[in-house]
Amino acid sequence: MKYNVETTKTIVELYQGGTDPETIATSVGTNKRSVVAKLSQLGVYQSKRYLNKRGEVPVKKEQLLDQIALKLGVDVEVVESLEKCNKNVLVLILNHLKDVK
């Protein structure tokens, strides 16, 4: 679909107003992928961020190890064997290190 100025303005306003792309697509007579592509091209579209079961942005083990190494004042290589630990254990260690001054 070719978007004219009026349609483009409409989809941007609807999206910024909180309307989901599926509903916008139905209202302008196209499909969701087309609307998302146009909004992305305009720099307006924000993809949904993945969240874990607790509603948090997931953190990789490597990031946790980097933070632990930083708190301990050592190179990451020193703590890299901790990567085999359960992620919850790494979070526990990091939280404890944050409490230690």
Phi, psi and omega in degrees: 000136174269130182264122174276175184300318182294315180295318179300314179299319180297312182293325178294314179298316179297315181296314180293338177277357176104003179282137182283153183303327179299314180293320178299316181300316179298318184289333180257001175079038177221192179256166184299318182299322179294317179295315180297318179299316180294316179295324177294317179301325180278353180077021184260325187290134176241115180290154180290139178274140178288135177235147177280186183301331181271004178080021181250154173289126183294146178244132180283154179302322181300321179292320178296318179296320177300316181291320178296314179299319179298315180296325180277346180074034180232167175289154181299328181301330181293326184253007185295337178292342177291348181298338179283348179289160172296142182301323179297326178293319178297319178296318179299314178299313181298317179297321178294318180294329177291329179283334180280133182252000000 
